[in-house]
């Protein structure tokens, strides 16, 4: 069975790039929503602060993705177990 890294190595770079772009766009949307909810303006933050907030949201998205993958695997394993009964 192929390891996770081997599978990622076989994915074309263009697919990886598209995924990273989408993740970054989503992180930017989340940051903009949080800023607007706080009653502040985008101009109240400098570039370094914005980059930091976006990077934090990207990490949160990565954690959410890992949780989703884990739940999916556990669900699939559970269904396989039930099918064997």
N, C-alpha and C positions, 0 to 999 in steps of 0.2 A: 504494500500500500504506500502511495506517495505521501511524503510529508507535506505539511502546509507550505513550507518554503519552496519546495520543488514545484508545487502547483502554482505558486505566485511567480516563480521564475519562468514558467511556460506561458503566462499571460502576456499578450502583446503590450508593448509600452504605451501605445495609443489608448488602449483600454484603461490602463492604470492612470494615465494623465487625465482622461475624461472623468474618472471616478474622483480623483483628487480635486479637480476643478469644481465638480458638483458639490463635494463636501465643503469646500471653501466658500462657495456661493451660499450654501445653507448656513454656514457659520456666520457669514456677514449679515444675512437676513435676521438671524437670531439676535446678534449684537445690536442691529438697528432697532429691532422691536424693544429690546431691553432699555436702550437709550431713550426711546420715545416714551416708554412707560414711566421712566424716572423723571420725565419732565425736562430733560436737558436737550441740547441741540448737538448735532454731529460736530459742529465747529468748536464746541467746548473741550474737545479732546484733541491732542496732537497725534501725529502719525504713530509714534511709538506706543502710546496708550491704546490706540485702535488695534495695532498689530498684536499687542498683548492680549486684549480681549478676544480677538478673533482666534488666536492660537489656543486660548483656553476653551473656547467653544468647539474648536476642532477636536481637542482632546476629549471633551464631553461626548461629542458625536462618535468618536472612536470607541469609547466605553459603551455607549448605547448599542453600537453595532456588534460589539463582542458579546454583550448580553443577549441580543437577538439571535445571534448564531448559536450560542450555547443553549438557549431555550429551544431553538429549532432542532438541534442535535438530540437533546434530551427527549423532545416530543417524538422524534422519529424513532429513537431507541425504545421508547415506551410502547409505541405502536407496534414495533417489530416484536417486542416481548409479548404483547397481548395477542398478536397473530399466531404466535407459536403455541399458545395455550389451547 
